[in-house]
Structure formats: C-alpha cells, structure tokens
Amino acid sequence: MIEKNEMIFGVRAVIEAIQAGKEIDKVLVKKDIQSDLSKELFAVLKETFIPVQRVPVERINKITRKNHQGVVAFISPITYQKTEDIVPFLYEQGKNPLIILLDGLTDVRNFGAIARTCECAGVDAIIIPSKNSVSVNADAIKTSAGALHTIPVCRESNVTNTIKFLKESGFRIVAATEKGDYDYTKADYTSPTCIIMGAEDTGVPYEHLALCDEWVKIPLFGTIESLNVSVAAGILIYEAIKQRGFTSEE
C-alpha cells in the first residue's frame, strides 16, 4: 500500500515538486493526456533524468482516487548521487574503490539483497540506470535491511558514458556473464574495480560488455543454467574482498 507522503498527484503539483528540487523516483502519466499544462510538465521533465511511464488511466486510478489529472509522481526515499561526484570523493578519502553496477536489474528484491551484501562487504557505491531498471523504493529498502539508506546509489541516464568515465578514472571493469572467458577467481579485483551484474533474463548488454576489461563466469555443476543474480553478486563481491586482503577484526 502506498502512503500519501510517498507520492504527489496532479499536473501542477508534480511540476512544482520537480522545480522545487524534490527527489522524484518516477512519474506515471496516462497514455492519452493532452492539455497545455501537461505540455508544460513534459517540458520540465525533459530537463531531468526522471523516468516517465505512460500507463492506462486505470492503473493510476488504482493508486489514488484523488483528482490526479492523469499524473502521479513517486517521491524517492533517498537522494541519488552521481558517479562523477562519488568517484573523486572516494579517491580523496584515500580509498581503493569497489563499485557495483546493476545493468538492467528489474527485481527489487534482488536489488535489496545485493545492496545488503554490498553494505556488509564495504562496497563504496551502487550504480543503476535511470530507465528500464530497479529503483530505490520501500520494497527494495525493506529487502536491503536498511542498507539502501546507508550505501550511496548513483542513478545514471547513460550507462555507456558511465563505464567510460570509470575507465578514465582508473577503474578496472569486470563483467559477470555466461560468456565469460574464465573463472571469476582469475580476475583481478585488487585495483579500483567496478563489477557489472546484468539483467536477470538477458545479462549484460553486448555494447557494455565490449567496454569491459574482463568477462568472468561462475562455474555451474548442476542442471540449472544460472544462479540468482543476487547470489552471483555476493560471490563476486566477496572474491574481491578476499583478493584485497580484508580480514575480520574479530
């Protein structure tokens, strides 16, 4: 059930919220919306990276019975970061950064589970695309056991440019893929590293794989063809931690 304070409805209210700098997770707009005010809304949205979904009005009616005018915006429970801001900050802190890029993940429970592992392992940030991807919502936060309130999450409109920026910033890019050249333990995670995990069904897109330094796979010995992505992410993250020589203080 969506709480009232998690959403804004009505065209003017959504415009004002965006212009006031509120962190918007996504906006739902009825498919056939046509008004001068809606044109103003789309003009404002065009200047942002906020995901917009055109949906049947029935879907919006299920969310709220208020006078929504065909528009509902969901408030993000966190403030998203930008990769180009996080990376210099990590270097200034003297860190050897480890970042996870979730490239097209769509299941918020997997997202939450990965975020929980990232927080426990000391991963420095998570990157997600702004479109066709999970986002930080109440279900993701609950599954993460609150980790998504702690670990920085960067939301990027252009994953290709983000990968290029990381490479230019000295990161080694390691993709987890069934097309991997070798076992995940043979990759080098000791320098600044970004591990890319792909969508649950399609994996990492080839145009992003082409930019990676290493393609790795996790060996499978049963009859099922793949691991759950959150389990696979945990395996790679802790291999990186192992190679970096982190040990328990207990």
N, C-alpha and C positions, 0 to 999 in steps of 0.2 A: 504494500500500500504506500503510495507516495504522499508524503507530508506536504502541507500547504507551503511551508517555508522552503521547500526544495524546488519550487517551480514558480514561474511568472507566466501569466496568461493575458492575452490582449495585445494587439499590434503596438499601440503607443507605449504600453508598459514595457514591452520587450525592447523596443528602440531605446527608451530611456535607460533601461538597465545596462544595455551594451555601451551606450555613450557615457554612463557613469563608471564604467570600468569593472563591472561585476564579472566574475569568472563564470562564463557560461559553458556548460558541458556540451549541450546540443540544442538545436531548435527544431521542433516539429511544425510543419506548415501544411495546411490542407492543400490537396493537389490543385484544385481549381480556383485558388484565391486570386481575386482581381479587385484591386482598389488603389487609389492614389497613395494611401497610407502604406499598403503592402509594398508598393514600389519603393517607397522611402525605406522600409525595412530591408529590402533586398540590397539597396544601395549601401546601407550601413553594414550589412553582413559581408558585402563584397570586400570591405576593408579589413576584415578579420579572417581568422582561420577556424571559426566556429563551424562545426559540422551541421549541415541542414538536411533534413529528411522531408520529402514531400509524401504525405500519407493520406489515406481516406479520412474524411471528417469523422467517421465512426470511431476511429482509433483515438482521436482527440477527445471525443465525447465520453469515451470510457475512462479517460484520465481525469477530466473535470466537467462538471455540468454548469460551471460559471460561464459568463459571456466571454468566451475565449477568442472570438472573431477569427477562428481558424489558425491561431498561433499559440504555441506553448513553448516556453524556454525552461530548460532544467539547469539549476544552479549547481556548479561543481562544488563538492565538499572540500576540495583542495585548491591551491593555487599552482597551476602548471608552470614549470620552468622552461628555459630554452637551453639547448645543448651548448650553443656558443657562449652562454654565460656560465654554465656549470663547469665546463672543461677548464677554462683559465683559473677559476676559483679553486678547483681541486689541485691543480699544479701549484698554485700559490701557497696552498696548505702543505706542500711537500709530499703529496700522495702519489702513489703509483696506481692510477685509477683502474677500476674494473667496472664496466658498464654493460647492461643487458639491453638489447634492442629486440622488442617483441614485434615482429614484422607481419602484421595482419592477423594477430590473435583475435578471436571473436568471443570466446567463452570467458565470462567474467570470473567464474570460479577458478579456472586455470590461472587467470591473471592474478587473482588474490593469493593463490597458493604460491606462485612464482615470487610475488612481492614479499611474502612471508619468508621464503627461503633467502631471498636477496638481503633482507634486513638482518636475518640471523647470521649470514655469512659476511656481512660488512660490505656488500656491493654498494658502489657510490651513487648510482643513479639508474633509473629505468627509462627507456625511450619508447614511445608509442607513436604511430601515425595518427593524424587528426581525422582521417577518413577510413571507412571500412575496417574498423578496429575497435577493440575494447576501449573503455574509458573508465575513469575512477568514479564509481557510483557506490551506493550504500551496500550492495551485494558484494562488490569487489573488496570494499573496506572490511566488511564482516569476515569474509573468507581469509583475508590477509592478517586477521587478528590485530588490526590496527596499524600494521606495518606501512600502509599507504599514507598514513598521517605523518610518518617519520622519514621515509626514503624519498628523495627528490624524484618526481616524474616529469619528464620532458615530453611535450606533445609537438610533433613536427609535421608540417604540411608537405614536405618533400624529403622522403627518406633517402633518395639517391644523393642529394646535396648534403644531407646529414652524415652519411657514410664518408663522402669525400672530405668533409670538414674534419671528421675524426682521424682519417688517414693523414691529412695535412698537419694535424695536431700531434702526430706521433703514435697514434693507436694502431695496434695490430687487430685486424678484423677477422674473427673466426666464426664461420657459419656452421651450424648443425644441420646436416642434410643427409638423406639416404643416398645421395650421390657422392658422399664424402670419399676423399682419396685414401684416407687411412683412419685408424682407431683414434678416438678423441684424446687418449692419453699421450699420443705422439705429437700433439700440437704444443706450441709454446705460448703459455699464458703469463710469463713472468714479467713482461714489459707492459705498459699501458695497453689494455685489451678491451675490445667490445665483442661480446658473444651475441650472435644473432640467432634467435629462435623464430621459425616461420609459423604460418597459419596451421591450424590443426589438420586441415584437409589437403592443402596444396603445398605447404612448406615455404621456404624462402624463394621469392621470385628470381628467375634467372638473371634479370638485369641487376639485381642486388648481389647475387652470388658472384657475378663477374667482377665485382669490385673488391671481393674478399681476398685476404691473404691466404687463408686456409679453409678447406672444406673438410669437416670431420664427421664421423658417424659413430654411433654406439652399437657395438656388436649385439645381435639378437640370436638366441639359440632355440626359441620356441617356434610355434606356428603362426603367431600373430605378427603382423608385418611392422608394427611400430609401437613405441612407447607413448604414453600420455605425455604431452608437451611439458607439463609442469614437473613430471618426474625426470624427463630428459634434461630440462634446465637445471634441476638440482644436481644431477650427476656432473654436468659440465662445470657448474659454479664451484662445486667442492673439489674438482680436479684442479681448477685454477688456484683455489686457496691452498691446496696441498703443494702445488709447484712453487708457490710464493713463500712456503716455509712457515705459514701461520700454524701455531700450535695452541692448544688450550692452556689457560693460565691456572686451571685447577690442578 
